[in-house]
């Protein structure tokens, strides 16, 4: 019989699949998609994924290792997943191992740990005190090396361990630690040998002297209605004993007498609370028209972009589309930029589709993520137990859908869909489009302010386009007020951070029992502190940034690496006590607003206040229940929130957004300000939005105040076409990193010189970015502009060869070179 070979993907940054022999004993169990244990290198063991099988031995390979163990009964990854992984590795210039690590939940990735075992030798040898101590610990089954080090402390040494190995008393081995363990719970049922009431009565008669056991059995029979038509087959031990004086020992006693069976059963870790399902809302005439247009576009297009203004009711259209797909027995994926920010969507989907909905995001622990992975994977086999709808953040694109029919990407313009570090640096919106083609599933992209790339694809007929221009219940768009901060400061009319216009509107809203949202896209108390005597500004030791002051911790903190220290009482440079805060973060604004509106109930929503698992939901819940009058927040307040009683929204400093040094600055400013503005006046009355700026005459401010998306895009398209930026050219960013500045300069220059040999490319740099040192690593960037007419695969292949050539130089081995395709 011919030898079978398996190609496996390892969870390492390696481009290729590696070949291993399949032992005859495992031939029937090794199939693509299963995890297997393989040895890679001298002694490291890894859980690898079988990607394919072959009976052909690879060329130029003398020794091929064998697979040691098969971990899964069923594949954990489907062939479609591998298809997507290969596409992703090729497009984003990363390795298959990078994609593997990003795709699988942590609980399905096993880790290798060194363990030390006794050899069982009976030979008597002389031992030192430290050797005896270590041997005793190993005898006590403390055999993981890390645990040995922790328990022995200063008594641990590698020389002692080596001495024990030389004396043939212990040996070391790499063992695989399984991270995922199914959750089990104790259940109780009637022994199968008791099949009638008569047999049960006989058992009860035997318990006359064991009164407590007899009482427990009566209690058990009453709860389960034993031998009645609607009898329950089992009950959890916790529920059986709850509220009684019965003990687990009594259950054990009845089990020993073969009356009850006490056993462990696998249960879900997920919150499976009872949900009262409601019917799907009827669509208004504009929504119904948009739904019909989407279906019409789907006849000829795989992807449709919905350009629907804020509060136009896009979510209800999505729900109708999902409902139609579910009736066909297919699955749906609903992607949102940040799952923590979409509490209302989660509740709405669960109310309509009940337990068919699963939620997949990073705030779940690894065990919960594995459970959702498996319920998605096994939907085709167990539709009653599997998930038919997944609401997820960007990692949802990796889930193993068996029959995907629809993908929805809500707020498709958001940069949260882009993975920045580590590789693969993918955009989940673009991956959703690829998944749609690979799975023959329809894709809907939705936004009030679409990304210019998506809108360009729509107007060039690559995507279908549906416009939704009316708000739900025909509410008017909010009135935009542009407030001149420069003028207010000159006239001394500012109320702390509020212009007179915004101050008066907030006062009026509070008097009318309405709510207010104030937006400032900078957290902390102050962006920096400064010595008024010598002008010194404290900076991070590891990064080239000033430290942000957080008042609640009384600390200066770096938002890039986390370095922090207590705010000094005196300047580190000159010793002066004149240290002042500069600028406004959300924390300082909260303090100032509390002084201005002493009776108002004020809350803050930023990264500092939403770090715990349910903190965001609590803040949103308080606003919905009208327990908060003024909410101050960063861009978190812009995404997916729908509040009935918010009548005023204030953008406290639009200049920070407009003047950011990035070719996308105006696009993002328009998107962000429009999204914040969309929170105002959504149900009961027309809202008002105040944009505070020192540049009221800026063309973009005028376009935002008129909500003229098309004109803003047209102006940007003219600039981007002239200067060769997306969507007319492709961009690739290469970041060179090293802890030595001279090395970064040399490596970046070498790489840029190699890239410039391809004269069809536009090469910018190498240049230092705005923040050129992060966590002690110096950065230099090279930007590549690629004409869309050029063959992209060939261009990328040339880039990868240049990177490989630079890294292969001995003096460059410690440098890092990261490739970011389509940087956001």
C-alpha positions in Angstrom: 0.0 0.0 0.0 1.3 3.4 -1.0 2.6 5.7 1.7 0.2 8.6 2.5 1.6 12.1 3.1 -0.1 15.1 4.7 0.6 18.7 4.0 0.1 20.7 7.2 0.1 24.4 8.2 2.0 25.3 11.3 1.1 28.2 13.6 4.4 29.9 12.7 5.3 32.7 10.3 6.1 30.2 7.5 4.9 30.6 3.9 4.6 27.0 3.0 2.7 23.9 4.1 5.1 21.2 5.4 4.9 17.5 4.6 4.6 14.7 7.1 4.1 10.9 6.8 0.8 9.5 7.9 1.4 6.3 9.9 -0.7 3.3 8.7 -2.5 3.4 12.1 -3.8 6.9 11.5 -4.6 6.8 7.8 -8.4 6.4 8.4 -8.5 9.4 10.8 -6.2 12.0 9.1 -8.3 14.2 6.8 -8.0 17.9 5.7 -9.2 20.3 8.4 -8.2 18.2 11.4 -5.5 19.2 13.8 -2.6 16.9 14.3 0.5 16.9 16.6 3.8 17.1 14.7 7.4 17.7 15.6 9.0 20.7 14.0 12.6 21.3 14.6 14.7 19.4 17.1 12.1 18.8 19.8 9.2 21.3 19.6 5.7 19.9 19.2 2.9 21.8 17.5 -0.8 21.4 16.7 -0.8 21.8 13.0 -3.7 21.8 10.5 -3.9 19.2 7.7 -4.5 21.2 4.5 -4.3 18.3 2.0 -3.2 14.7 1.5 -1.1 13.1 -1.2 0.6 9.8 -2.1 3.5 11.6 -3.8 6.7 12.1 -1.8 8.1 15.6 -2.1 11.3 16.0 -4.2 14.7 16.7 -2.6 13.5 15.6 0.9 15.5 12.8 2.5 13.9 12.5 6.0 10.2 13.0 6.5 8.8 12.9 10.1 5.6 11.2 11.0 2.4 12.7 12.4 2.3 11.7 16.1 -1.4 12.1 17.0 -4.8 13.2 15.6 -6.6 15.7 17.9 -10.0 15.9 16.4 -12.9 13.6 15.6 -14.2 16.0 13.0 -12.5 18.7 10.9 -12.4 22.1 12.7 -11.8 23.9 9.4 -13.6 23.6 6.0 -12.1 23.5 2.5 -13.6 27.0 1.9 -11.6 28.3 4.9 -8.4 27.1 3.3 -9.3 28.8 0.0 -9.8 32.1 1.9 -6.6 31.6 3.9 -4.5 31.1 0.7 -6.1 34.2 -0.9 -5.5 36.3 2.2 -1.8 35.2 2.5 -1.2 36.0 -1.1 -3.0 39.3 -1.2 -1.8 40.7 2.1 1.8 39.5 1.6 1.9 37.4 4.8 2.4 33.7 5.6 -0.1 30.9 5.9 1.0 30.5 9.4 0.1 34.2 10.2 -3.4 33.6 8.8 -3.7 30.3 10.8 -2.8 32.1 14.1 -5.3 34.9 13.4 -8.1 32.6 12.3 -8.4 29.9 14.9 -9.7 30.8 18.4 -7.0 30.5 21.1 -8.8 27.5 22.6 -8.1 25.5 19.4 -4.5 26.4 19.3 -2.4 24.2 21.6 0.8 25.1 23.3 3.9 23.1 23.8 5.4 23.1 27.3 8.5 21.3 28.5 7.7 18.7 31.1 10.1 16.7 33.3 9.4 13.0 34.2 11.0 10.4 36.3 12.8 7.7 34.4 11.9 5.0 36.9 15.5 4.1 37.4 16.2 2.1 40.6 19.9 2.6 40.6 21.2 4.2 43.8 23.2 7.4 43.2 24.5 10.1 45.5 22.4 13.3 45.4 23.1 16.8 46.6 20.6 18.7 48.7 19.3 20.8 45.8 19.1 17.6 43.6 17.1 15.8 46.3 14.7 18.8 46.6 14.1 19.0 42.9 13.6 15.3 42.6 11.0 15.3 45.4 9.0 18.0 43.6 9.1 16.0 40.4 7.9 12.9 42.3 5.0 15.1 43.6 4.0 15.5 39.9 5.2 19.1 39.7 6.6 18.3 36.3 6.0 21.4 34.2 9.3 23.3 34.1 7.6 26.7 34.7 5.9 25.3 37.8 9.2 23.8 39.1 10.9 27.2 38.8 8.0 28.9 40.6 7.9 26.4 43.5 11.7 26.0 44.0 12.4 29.7 43.6 16.1 30.4 44.2 16.7 26.6 44.8 16.0 26.0 41.1 18.9 25.8 38.6 19.3 24.4 35.2 22.6 22.8 36.3 20.7 20.8 38.9 18.2 19.6 36.4 21.0 18.7 34.0 22.8 16.7 36.7 19.6 14.7 37.4 19.3 14.0 33.7 22.9 12.9 33.5 22.3 10.5 36.4 19.4 9.0 34.4 16.8 9.9 37.1 14.7 12.3 35.0 14.1 13.1 31.3 12.5 16.1 29.6 9.9 16.0 27.0 7.7 18.5 25.1 4.0 17.8 25.9 1.0 19.5 24.2 -1.3 21.3 26.6 -4.9 21.3 25.5 -6.3 24.8 26.1 -10.0 24.0 25.4 -11.9 21.8 27.7 -15.7 21.4 27.3 -17.7 22.7 30.3 -19.5 19.9 32.2 -22.2 19.9 34.8 -23.5 17.2 37.1 -26.9 15.8 36.2 -29.1 13.1 37.8 -31.6 10.7 36.2 -33.4 7.5 37.1 -31.4 4.3 36.6 -32.5 2.6 33.4 -33.0 -0.7 35.3 -36.2 0.9 36.9 -38.7 0.9 34.0 -42.1 0.9 35.9 -43.8 2.5 38.8 -43.9 -1.0 40.5 -40.1 -1.3 40.3 -39.8 2.2 41.7 -42.1 1.4 44.6 -40.0 -1.7 45.4 -36.9 0.5 45.5 -38.7 3.0 47.8 -39.6 0.1 50.1 -35.9 -0.8 50.5 -35.3 2.8 51.8 -37.6 2.7 54.8 -34.6 2.8 57.1 -32.8 5.5 55.1 -35.3 8.2 55.6 -33.3 11.1 54.1 -32.5 9.0 50.9 -36.2 8.1 50.7 -37.2 11.8 51.0 -34.7 12.8 48.3 -36.1 10.1 46.0 -39.7 11.4 46.5 -38.4 14.9 45.8 -36.7 13.7 42.7 -39.8 11.9 41.4 -42.0 15.0 42.1 -39.7 17.4 40.2 -39.3 15.1 37.1 -42.9 13.8 37.2 -41.5 10.3 36.8 -43.6 7.9 34.6 -46.1 10.7 33.7 -46.6 11.5 30.0 -44.6 14.8 30.3 -41.8 13.4 32.5 -38.4 15.1 32.3 -35.5 12.7 31.4 -33.0 14.3 33.7 -32.3 17.2 36.1 -29.1 19.1 37.1 -27.8 18.2 40.5 -27.7 21.9 41.4 -31.4 22.3 40.6 -32.3 19.1 42.4 -30.7 20.2 45.7 -31.4 23.9 45.4 -33.5 25.2 48.3 -33.4 21.9 50.2 -31.4 20.4 53.0 -30.4 17.4 50.9 -26.7 16.9 50.3 -24.6 15.5 47.3 -23.7 12.6 49.6 -27.4 11.5 49.5 -27.4 11.5 45.7 -24.2 9.5 45.7 -25.8 7.0 48.1 -28.8 6.5 45.8 -26.4 6.1 42.8 -24.5 3.4 44.7 -27.8 1.5 45.2 -28.5 1.7 41.5 -31.6 3.8 41.9 -30.3 7.1 40.5 -27.5 7.8 38.0 -25.1 10.7 38.9 -23.1 11.8 35.8 -21.4 14.7 34.1 -22.9 16.2 31.0 -21.4 18.8 28.5 -23.2 22.1 28.7 -22.8 25.4 26.9 -20.7 28.3 28.3 -22.8 30.8 26.4 -25.5 32.9 27.9 -28.7 31.1 26.7 -31.2 33.3 28.5 -34.9 33.0 27.6 -35.7 35.4 24.7 -39.2 36.6 24.0 -39.2 36.7 20.2 -41.1 39.4 18.4 -42.2 39.7 14.8 -40.2 41.6 12.2 -41.2 45.3 11.9 -43.0 46.4 8.8 -40.9 48.6 6.5 -41.9 52.1 5.5 -42.3 52.9 1.8 -38.8 54.1 1.4 -37.3 51.1 3.2 -39.5 48.7 1.2 -38.4 50.4 -2.1 -34.8 50.1 -1.1 -35.2 46.4 -0.3 -36.7 45.8 -3.7 -33.9 47.7 -5.3 -31.3 45.6 -3.4 -33.0 42.4 -4.6 -33.1 43.7 -8.2 -29.3 44.6 -8.0 -28.6 41.1 -6.7 -29.9 39.6 -9.9 -26.7 41.0 -11.7 -24.3 41.9 -8.9 -22.7 40.0 -6.0 -22.2 43.1 -3.9 -24.6 46.0 -3.2 -23.7 49.2 -1.4 -26.5 50.9 0.6 -25.9 54.6 0.9 -28.5 55.4 3.6 -28.4 58.6 5.7 -28.2 58.3 9.5 -31.5 57.0 11.1 -32.9 55.9 7.7 -33.6 52.4 9.1 -30.8 50.4 7.4 -30.9 47.8 10.3 -34.5 46.9 9.6 -33.7 46.3 5.9 -30.8 44.0 7.0 -33.2 42.1 9.2 -35.6 41.5 6.3 -32.7 40.3 4.1 -31.5 37.9 6.9 -35.0 36.6 7.4 -35.3 35.7 3.7 -31.9 33.9 3.7 -32.8 31.9 6.9 -36.0 30.7 5.2 -33.8 29.2 2.5 -31.9 27.3 5.2 -28.7 29.3 4.7 -26.5 31.1 7.2 -25.9 34.9 7.5 -22.9 36.9 8.7 -23.5 40.4 10.1 -20.3 42.3 10.6 -20.1 45.4 12.7 -17.0 47.6 13.4 -16.8 47.0 17.2 -19.1 44.5 18.9 -19.0 46.3 22.2 -20.6 49.3 20.6 -23.6 47.5 19.1 -25.6 46.5 22.1 -28.9 47.6 20.5 -28.3 45.6 17.3 -27.5 42.4 19.3 -30.7 42.8 21.3 -32.7 43.5 18.1 -31.4 40.4 16.3 -32.0 38.1 19.2 -35.5 39.4 19.7 -36.3 38.6 16.1 -34.3 35.4 15.5 -33.9 34.0 19.0 -31.2 31.4 19.6 -30.3 31.2 16.0 -28.1 34.2 16.6 -24.5 33.8 17.9 -22.1 36.6 18.8 -18.4 36.4 18.0 -15.9 38.9 19.2 -12.7 39.4 21.3 -14.5 40.1 24.6 -15.6 36.4 24.8 -13.2 34.1 26.5 -11.3 31.5 24.5 -13.7 28.7 25.6 -16.8 30.6 24.5 -15.1 31.4 21.2 -14.5 27.7 20.6 -18.1 26.9 21.3 -19.4 29.4 18.8 -16.8 28.2 16.3 -18.2 24.6 16.7 -21.8 25.7 16.6 -21.2 27.6 13.3 -19.2 24.7 11.9 -21.9 22.0 12.7 -24.9 24.0 11.6 -25.5 21.8 8.5 -25.5 18.6 10.6 -27.3 20.0 13.7 -29.4 23.0 12.5 -31.3 23.0 15.8 -28.1 23.3 17.8 -25.9 25.3 15.4 -25.9 29.1 14.7 -27.6 30.3 11.6 -26.8 34.0 12.1 -23.5 35.3 13.4 -23.1 38.9 14.6 -19.4 39.6 14.8 -16.5 42.0 14.6 -13.8 41.6 12.0 -12.6 38.2 13.2 -16.0 36.8 12.1 -14.7 36.4 8.6 -12.7 33.4 9.7 -15.6 31.4 11.1 -16.3 28.0 9.3 -19.7 28.6 7.7 -21.1 25.5 6.1 -23.7 27.2 3.9 -23.3 31.0 3.8 -25.9 32.9 1.9 -25.6 36.5 3.0 -22.9 38.8 4.4 -23.8 42.3 5.8 -21.0 44.8 6.6 -22.6 47.6 8.6 -20.7 51.0 8.8 -18.4 49.6 6.1 -16.3 52.8 6.1 -15.0 52.2 9.6 -11.3 51.8 10.1 -12.0 49.2 12.9 -12.5 46.7 10.1 -8.8 47.0 9.4 -6.3 44.8 11.3 -3.1 46.8 11.8 -0.9 44.5 13.8 0.1 41.7 13.8 -0.1 40.1 10.3 -2.3 39.4 8.4 -3.1 43.1 8.1 -6.5 42.5 6.4 -9.6 44.6 6.0 -12.7 42.6 7.0 -14.9 44.6 4.6 -12.7 43.5 1.6 -12.5 40.0 2.9 -16.3 39.9 3.1 -16.5 40.6 -0.6 -14.0 37.8 -1.3 -16.0 35.4 0.9 -19.1 36.4 -1.0 -17.6 35.3 -4.3 -16.1 32.2 -2.9 -19.3 31.1 -1.2 -21.7 32.4 -3.8 -23.2 34.5 -1.0 -24.6 38.0 -1.5 -22.8 40.9 0.2 -24.4 44.1 1.4 -22.2 47.1 2.4 -24.0 49.8 4.3 -23.1 53.3 5.5 -24.4 56.8 5.8 -20.9 58.0 4.7 -19.4 55.2 2.5 -15.7 54.8 2.0 -14.5 56.4 -1.2 -13.2 53.1 -2.5 -16.6 51.4 -2.0 -18.5 54.3 -3.5 -16.1 54.4 -6.5 -16.8 50.7 -7.0 -20.5 51.4 -7.0 -20.5 54.3 -9.5 -18.2 52.3 -11.8 -20.8 49.5 -11.7 -18.5 47.0 -9.9 -21.0 47.0 -7.1 -24.7 47.7 -7.1 -25.8 51.0 -5.5 -29.0 51.7 -3.5 -29.7 55.1 -2.0 -31.9 55.7 1.0 -32.3 59.4 1.4 -35.2 59.7 3.9 -35.0 59.2 7.7 -37.2 56.8 9.5 -40.6 58.4 10.3 -39.5 61.1 7.9 -37.6 62.9 10.6 -35.6 65.9 9.4 -31.8 65.8 9.4 -30.4 67.8 12.3 -29.7 71.5 11.9 -25.9 72.2 11.7 -24.6 75.2 13.5 -21.0 76.3 12.8 -19.5 78.0 15.9 -16.3 80.2 15.5 -14.0 79.4 18.4 -11.4 81.9 17.4 -13.9 84.7 17.5 -15.4 83.5 20.8 -11.9 83.4 22.4 -11.1 86.9 21.2 -14.3 88.3 22.6 -13.9 86.2 25.9 -17.3 84.6 25.3 -16.2 81.0 25.8 -17.8 79.1 28.7 -14.8 76.8 29.4 -14.7 74.6 26.2 -18.2 75.6 25.0 -18.9 78.4 22.5 -21.9 80.7 23.4 -24.1 78.8 20.8 -23.3 75.4 22.2 -23.6 76.6 25.8 -27.1 78.0 25.2 -28.3 74.9 23.4 -27.1 72.6 26.2 -28.8 74.8 28.8 -32.1 74.7 26.8 -31.9 70.9 26.3 -31.4 70.4 30.0 -34.4 72.7 30.8 -36.5 70.6 28.4 -35.4 67.3 30.0 -33.6 66.4 26.8 -30.1 64.8 26.4 -26.8 66.0 25.0 -23.8 64.3 23.5 -20.4 66.1 23.4 -17.7 64.7 21.2 -14.0 65.1 21.7 -11.7 62.6 19.9 -9.0 62.5 22.6 -9.2 60.7 25.9 -7.4 61.5 29.1 -7.4 64.8 31.0 -4.8 66.7 28.9 -2.9 65.7 25.8 0.3 66.9 27.5 1.6 69.0 30.4 4.1 71.8 30.2 6.5 73.6 32.5 5.6 77.3 32.2 9.2 78.3 33.4 11.3 76.4 30.9 8.8 75.0 28.4 9.7 71.3 29.1 7.1 68.8 28.0 7.4 65.2 29.5 7.9 62.6 26.8 7.8 58.8 26.8 11.1 57.0 27.4 10.3 54.4 24.8 8.3 56.4 22.2 8.6 59.7 20.5 5.4 61.1 21.9 4.4 63.4 24.8 2.7 61.8 27.8 -1.0 62.2 28.3 -2.2 63.3 31.7 -4.9 61.1 33.3 -6.3 62.9 36.4 -8.2 60.0 37.9 -4.8 58.1 38.2 -2.7 61.3 38.7 -0.3 59.8 36.1 1.3 60.7 32.9 0.7 57.9 30.4 1.9 56.9 26.9 -1.0 55.7 24.8 1.4 53.7 22.5 3.3 51.5 25.0 1.6 52.0 28.3 4.7 53.6 30.1 3.5 55.8 32.9 4.6 57.6 36.1 3.2 59.8 38.8 2.7 63.5 37.8 5.8 65.3 39.3 5.3 68.2 41.6 8.2 70.0 40.1 9.7 70.1 36.6 12.3 67.4 35.9 14.4 69.9 34.0 14.4 73.1 36.0 12.7 72.2 39.3 9.9 74.8 38.8 6.5 73.9 40.4 4.8 75.7 37.4 3.6 72.6 35.7 0.3 73.2 33.8 -2.0 71.0 31.8 -2.5 71.9 28.1 -5.4 71.1 25.8 -8.6 69.1 26.6 -9.2 65.4 26.7 -12.6 63.8 27.6 -11.7 63.5 31.3 -11.0 67.3 31.6 -14.1 68.1 29.6 -16.1 66.0 32.1 -14.7 68.1 35.0 -15.4 71.4 33.2 -19.0 70.5 32.3 -19.7 69.4 35.9 -18.7 72.9 37.0 -20.9 74.5 34.3 -24.0 72.4 34.8 -24.0 71.3 38.4 -27.4 69.6 38.5 -26.8 67.6 35.3 -26.1 63.9 35.4 -22.9 63.5 33.4 -21.2 60.3 32.1 -18.1 59.7 30.0 -17.6 57.1 27.3 -14.0 56.4 26.2 -11.4 53.6 26.4 -10.7 54.4 30.1 -14.3 54.0 31.2 -15.2 51.0 29.0 -12.4 48.5 29.7 -14.5 46.1 31.8 -16.7 43.5 30.1 -20.1 45.2 30.6 -19.0 48.8 31.2 -20.1 50.0 27.7 -23.6 48.4 28.1 -24.1 50.1 31.4 -23.3 53.5 30.0 -25.6 52.9 27.0 -28.3 51.6 29.4 -28.2 54.7 31.6 -28.5 57.0 28.5 -31.4 54.9 27.2 -33.2 55.0 30.5 -32.6 58.8 30.7 -30.4 58.5 33.8 -27.7 60.5 32.0 -28.2 64.1 30.8 -24.9 64.7 29.1 -22.6 62.1 27.6 -19.1 63.0 26.8 -17.2 60.7 24.5 -14.6 59.8 21.9 -15.6 58.3 18.5 -17.2 55.4 20.5 -20.4 57.6 20.6 -20.6 57.6 16.8 -21.1 53.9 16.1 -24.4 52.2 15.9 -26.2 54.0 18.8 -29.8 55.1 18.6 -31.1 57.3 21.4 -34.6 58.8 21.4 -34.1 61.9 23.4 -30.7 63.3 22.3 -31.5 66.8 20.9 -28.1 68.4 20.9 -24.7 67.1 19.8 -21.5 69.2 20.1 -18.3 68.6 18.2 -15.9 70.4 20.5 -12.9 70.7 18.1 -13.4 69.9 14.4 -9.9 71.3 13.6 -8.1 68.2 15.1 -9.9 66.0 12.5 -9.6 68.3 9.5 -5.9 69.2 9.9 -4.6 65.7 10.5 -1.6 65.0 8.2 -3.1 62.1 6.2 -4.5 61.9 2.6 -7.7 60.5 4.1 -8.1 63.3 6.7 -11.0 65.1 5.0 -12.8 61.8 4.1 -12.5 60.7 7.8 -13.5 64.1 9.2 -16.6 64.1 7.0 -17.5 60.6 8.1 -16.9 61.1 11.8 -18.6 64.4 12.1 -21.6 63.2 10.1 -21.9 60.0 12.2 -21.8 62.1 15.4 -24.3 64.5 14.0 -26.6 61.5 13.2 -27.1 60.8 16.9 -29.2 64.0 17.2 -33.0 64.2 16.9 -33.6 60.7 15.8 -37.3 60.3 16.9 -39.2 63.1 18.6 -37.9 66.4 17.1 -35.3 67.8 14.8 -31.9 67.9 16.6 -29.2 70.5 16.5 -25.5 69.9 15.9 -22.8 72.5 16.8 -19.4 72.2 15.1 -16.8 74.2 17.0 -13.9 75.3 14.8 -11.3 78.1 14.3 -11.8 77.7 10.5 -15.5 78.3 9.9 -14.7 79.3 6.3 -13.0 75.9 5.5 -14.6 74.3 2.4 -15.1 71.0 4.2 -17.0 72.6 7.1 -19.4 74.1 4.6 -19.9 70.7 2.9 -20.4 69.0 6.3 -23.0 71.6 7.3 -24.9 71.0 4.1 -24.3 67.2 4.4 -23.2 67.2 0.8 -21.4 63.8 0.6 -21.2 63.7 -3.2 -19.6 67.1 -3.6 -17.1 66.3 -0.8 -16.2 63.1 -2.5 -15.9 64.8 -5.9 -13.4 67.3 -4.6 -11.3 64.6 -3.0 -11.4 62.5 -6.2 -9.9 65.3 -8.2 -7.0 65.6 -5.7 -6.5 61.9 -5.4 -6.5 61.3 -9.1 -3.9 64.2 -9.5 -1.6 62.9 -6.7 -2.1 59.1 -7.4 -4.0 57.9 -4.3 -6.8 55.4 -3.9 -9.2 54.6 -5.3 -7.3 55.4 -8.5 -4.0 53.8 -7.4 -3.3 51.0 -5.0 -1.1 51.7 -1.9 1.3 49.5 -0.1 3.1 50.7 3.0 6.3 49.0 4.1 7.5 49.7 7.7 11.2 49.0 8.6 11.9 48.6 12.3 15.0 48.3 14.4 16.2 49.4 17.8 19.3 50.9 16.2 18.7 54.2 14.3 21.6 53.7 11.9 20.4 50.1 11.1 16.9 51.4 10.2 18.4 54.0 7.9 20.6 51.5 6.1 18.0 48.8 5.8 15.3 51.2 4.6 17.6 52.8 2.0 18.7 49.3 0.7 15.1 48.2 0.3 13.9 51.4 -1.4 16.9 51.2 -3.8 15.8 47.6 -4.8 12.2 48.6 -5.2 13.0 51.6 -7.4 14.4 49.2 -10.0 10.8 48.6 -11.0 10.3 52.0 -12.8 6.5 51.4 -13.2 6.1 52.0 -9.4 5.9 55.3 -7.6 8.2 54.9 -4.5 7.9 57.5 -1.7 10.5 57.5 1.1 12.0 56.1 3.1 10.9 58.7 5.6 10.3 58.8 9.3 6.6 58.8 10.2 5.0 61.3 12.6 5.8 59.0 15.5 9.2 57.5 14.5 10.0 55.5 17.7 7.5 53.2 19.5 8.5 50.8 22.3 12.2 51.5 21.6 11.8 50.5 18.0 12.8 53.1 15.4 10.5 53.2 12.3 10.9 54.2 8.7 8.2 54.0 6.1 8.3 53.4 2.3 5.0 54.0 0.5 4.4 52.4 -2.9 1.8 53.7 -5.4 0.7 51.1 -7.9 -1.2 51.9 -11.1 -4.4 49.7 -11.2 -3.5 48.6 -14.8 -0.3 46.8 -13.5 -0.5 43.1 -12.7 -0.8 43.2 -8.9 0.5 39.7 -8.3 3.7 40.4 -10.2 4.2 43.7 -8.3 3.8 42.0 -5.0 6.0 39.1 -5.9 8.8 41.7 -6.8 8.2 43.4 -3.4 8.5 40.1 -1.5 11.7 39.2 -3.3 13.2 42.6 -2.5 12.2 42.2 1.2 13.7 38.7 1.3 16.9 39.9 -0.3 17.3 42.7 2.3 16.5 40.4 5.3 18.9 37.7 4.1 21.9 40.1 4.6 23.6 39.0 7.8 23.8 42.5 9.2 20.0 42.9 8.7 18.8 39.7 10.4 17.4 41.5 13.5 15.5 44.1 11.5 11.7 43.8 11.1 10.0 44.6 7.8 6.2 44.7 7.8 4.1 45.0 4.6 0.7 46.6 4.8 -1.4 46.2 1.7 -4.2 48.8 1.3 -3.2 50.7 4.5 -6.2 52.5 6.0 
